[in-house]
Structures are given as C-alpha cells and as structure tokens.
Amino acid sequence: MQKKTLLDGQKIQITIKRLCHQLIENHDDFANTVLIGIQPRGIFLADRIHQELEQILKNKKILKGNLDITFFRDDFRRKDGLVTASSNSIDFIIEGKKVILIDDVLWTGRTIRAALDALLAYGRPEKVELLVLIDRRFSRHLPIEPDYIGHQVDSLNSQQVKVTWASEGSEDKVILISENNK
C-alpha cells in the first residue's frame, strides 16, 4: 500500500483560512447564512471553518449544525449488518437562508445528493452551496460540483482519500492511498 500526503498541518490551516475568506467575500457578515456539516466526516471540517470564521469576524454568532444523512443514502440498505445513524444537531430553521453544506471529500456526489434530501426537513433554503476540503473531480456519478474547494486531486476509483483531524486525536492530514500493483 502506498500513501502520499496531499495536505498536512500548516497547509490544512492555510487552506481553511483561504476557504473562510472566500466565504466572507460571498456572505459578508453571515446574517442570512448557515453552515451545515455532513455527518460523519464533514462535521470536523465544519467545526474548523466555524471557529475560524468567528475568529476572523470577531466572535460574530454564526449558525452551525450537523446533518445526518444515513437513511437518505441510496446505498444504506445494501450494507451488511445494522446501520447506525448519527444525531442531527440543527436547532434552527433554514427556511429562506443561504446554506453552506460542508464535507471533507467530494467523490461520487451521492453523499451530497442525500444531504440535499435530508436538508429539506428543516425548511426550504434560499440557496445551497457546497464547500469541500478535497474534490476528487473525475469520479462523479451525479452532476454535483463544489462552490468552494480546498484542494483538487485527480485519483483513480481504486484509490482512497483519507482525512484525519487533530480533534479526533490524530493529526491534521490528507493522504491518498493506493494499492500496490503486483
């Protein structure tokens, strides 16, 4: 197995700051904008984006929630064993608001499709945008493209992109994993 580091420590922090400045450029003071992290992996990036935005905007209150999409996925019945859902933590209505969906890796687009379906339980947003740390751009099954991209990577379907976070007890790192060809 071969591992290639795409981003780590300082590069991830610089990427998060850049993404935050792009968000501020488009959403000003976030008066009508909310952040939604997609469970399970997008919540770590959403937390970091939220913290950085509040620091840049001098502790302005920005609404952030976490969205579980388990039962909205088109493949949840195909998995072996019991499916365990995470909890939603969205304590606000998104009706008429601009929503920024946040996930760590965009690959086929199926997670985002499920998130869009799940989001409607909280109201009809004015607009939905997508922010991802990693865009695996040549692997889409659905016509979904991110509005904000941390890093683009061209990868094969046999490769895996793994994101780890310091808040999980690991380190901030993005690696591309390839199987050894024999």
C-alpha positions as CSV (number, residue, x, y, z in Angstrom):
1,M,0.0,0.0,0.0
2,Q,1.4,3.4,-1.0
3,K,0.5,6.6,0.9
4,K,1.0,10.1,-0.4
5,T,0.4,13.1,1.8
6,L,-1.7,15.7,-0.1
7,L,-2.1,18.2,2.8
8,D,-0.9,18.3,6.4
9,G,-0.7,20.6,9.4
10,Q,0.1,24.1,8.2
11,K,-1.1,23.6,4.7
12,I,-4.5,22.5,6.0
13,Q,-4.7,25.6,8.2
14,I,-3.8,27.9,5.3
15,T,-6.5,26.1,3.2
16,I,-9.1,26.6,5.9
17,K,-8.3,30.3,6.2
18,R,-8.5,30.7,2.4
19,L,-11.9,29.0,2.3
20,C,-13.1,31.2,5.1
21,H,-12.0,34.4,3.3
22,Q,-13.9,33.2,0.2
23,L,-17.0,32.6,2.3
24,I,-16.7,36.1,3.8
25,E,-16.3,37.6,0.3
26,N,-19.6,36.0,-0.7
27,H,-21.6,36.0,2.5
28,D,-20.4,39.2,4.2
29,D,-21.5,39.0,7.9
30,F,-23.4,35.7,7.7
31,A,-26.7,37.4,8.8
32,N,-28.7,35.1,6.4
33,T,-26.2,32.2,6.0
34,V,-25.8,29.0,8.0
35,L,-23.1,26.3,8.0
36,I,-24.2,22.6,7.9
37,G,-21.6,19.8,8.4
38,I,-22.5,16.5,6.8
39,Q,-22.2,13.6,9.2
40,P,-19.9,11.8,9.9
41,R,-16.7,13.3,8.4
42,G,-17.8,16.7,7.3
43,I,-18.5,17.9,10.9
44,F,-14.8,18.1,11.7
45,L,-14.2,20.5,8.8
46,A,-17.4,22.4,9.6
47,D,-16.2,22.9,13.2
48,R,-12.8,24.2,12.0
49,I,-14.5,26.6,9.4
50,H,-16.9,27.8,12.0
51,Q,-14.1,28.5,14.6
52,E,-12.0,30.3,12.0
53,L,-14.9,32.4,10.7
54,E,-15.9,33.5,14.3
55,Q,-12.2,34.4,14.9
56,I,-11.9,36.4,11.7
57,L,-15.3,38.1,12.2
58,K,-14.6,38.9,15.9
59,N,-16.8,36.4,17.6
60,K,-19.9,37.1,15.4
61,K,-22.5,34.4,16.1
62,I,-22.7,32.2,13.0
63,L,-25.2,29.4,13.0
64,K,-23.8,25.9,12.5
65,G,-25.4,22.5,12.6
66,N,-24.7,18.8,11.8
67,L,-26.8,16.8,9.4
68,D,-27.1,13.0,9.4
69,I,-27.8,11.5,6.0
70,T,-27.8,7.8,6.9
71,F,-31.3,7.0,5.8
72,F,-31.3,9.3,2.8
73,R,-28.4,7.5,1.1
74,D,-29.3,5.3,-1.9
75,D,-27.0,2.5,-0.6
76,F,-27.9,2.3,3.1
77,R,-30.0,-0.9,2.6
78,R,-27.1,-2.6,0.8
79,K,-24.8,-2.6,3.7
80,D,-24.2,-5.7,5.8
81,G,-25.4,-5.5,9.4
82,L,-27.3,-2.8,11.2
83,V,-26.9,0.7,10.1
84,T,-26.2,3.2,12.9
85,A,-27.3,6.8,12.4
86,S,-25.7,9.8,13.9
87,S,-27.8,12.5,15.5
88,N,-28.8,15.7,13.8
89,S,-28.0,18.9,15.6
90,I,-29.7,21.7,13.7
91,D,-31.6,23.9,16.2
92,F,-32.7,26.5,13.7
93,I,-34.9,26.7,10.6
94,I,-33.2,27.1,7.2
95,E,-36.2,28.5,5.5
96,G,-35.1,31.4,3.3
97,K,-31.5,31.2,4.4
98,K,-28.3,30.5,2.4
99,V,-26.9,27.1,3.4
100,I,-23.3,26.1,3.0
101,L,-23.1,22.3,3.1
102,I,-19.6,21.2,4.3
103,D,-18.0,17.8,3.7
104,D,-14.4,16.6,3.8
105,V,-14.2,14.8,0.4
106,L,-16.4,15.0,-2.6
107,W,-16.2,11.9,-4.7
108,T,-19.2,10.5,-6.5
109,G,-21.7,13.1,-5.3
110,R,-24.1,10.6,-3.7
111,T,-23.5,11.9,-0.2
112,I,-24.3,15.4,-1.3
113,R,-27.5,14.2,-3.0
114,A,-28.5,12.6,0.2
115,A,-27.7,15.7,2.2
116,L,-29.9,17.8,-0.1
117,D,-32.8,15.5,0.5
118,A,-32.2,15.4,4.3
119,L,-31.9,19.2,4.4
120,L,-35.5,19.8,3.3
121,A,-36.8,18.5,6.6
122,Y,-35.5,21.8,8.1
123,G,-37.2,24.1,5.5
124,R,-36.6,25.4,2.0
125,P,-33.3,27.3,1.8
126,E,-32.9,30.3,-0.5
127,K,-29.7,28.8,-1.8
128,V,-27.4,25.9,-1.1
129,E,-23.7,26.0,-1.7
130,L,-21.1,23.2,-1.2
131,L,-17.7,23.5,0.5
132,V,-15.3,20.6,0.4
133,L,-11.7,20.2,1.6
134,I,-10.9,17.6,-1.2
135,D,-12.5,17.4,-4.6
136,R,-11.9,14.1,-6.4
137,R,-13.1,15.7,-9.6
138,F,-13.1,12.9,-12.2
139,S,-15.2,10.4,-10.2
140,R,-18.7,11.9,-10.2
141,H,-21.8,9.7,-10.6
142,L,-24.1,12.7,-10.3
143,P,-23.8,16.3,-11.7
144,I,-22.7,17.9,-8.5
145,E,-19.8,20.4,-8.3
146,P,-18.5,22.3,-5.2
147,D,-18.6,26.1,-4.9
148,Y,-15.6,26.2,-2.6
149,I,-12.7,23.8,-2.9
150,G,-9.7,23.3,-0.6
151,H,-7.7,21.1,-2.9
152,Q,-8.4,19.2,-6.1
153,V,-7.0,15.7,-6.7
154,D,-7.1,13.5,-9.7
155,S,-7.4,10.0,-8.5
156,L,-8.4,6.5,-9.6
157,N,-11.5,4.8,-8.3
158,S,-9.2,2.2,-6.7
159,Q,-7.5,4.9,-4.6
160,Q,-8.8,6.3,-1.4
161,V,-8.5,9.7,0.1
162,K,-8.4,9.7,3.9
163,V,-8.7,12.9,6.0
164,T,-7.7,12.8,9.7
165,W,-8.1,15.6,12.2
166,A,-6.3,16.7,15.4
167,S,-9.6,17.0,17.1
168,E,-10.0,13.2,16.7
169,G,-6.8,12.5,18.4
170,S,-4.8,12.1,15.2
171,E,-3.2,14.9,13.2
172,D,-4.5,17.2,10.5
173,K,-3.6,15.3,7.4
174,V,-5.0,14.3,4.0
175,I,-3.5,11.2,2.4
176,L,-4.0,9.4,-0.9
177,I,-3.8,5.7,-0.5
178,S,-3.0,3.4,-3.5
179,E,-2.9,-0.3,-3.5
180,N,0.4,-1.8,-4.7
181,N,0.2,-3.3,-8.2
182,K,1.8,-6.6,-8.5
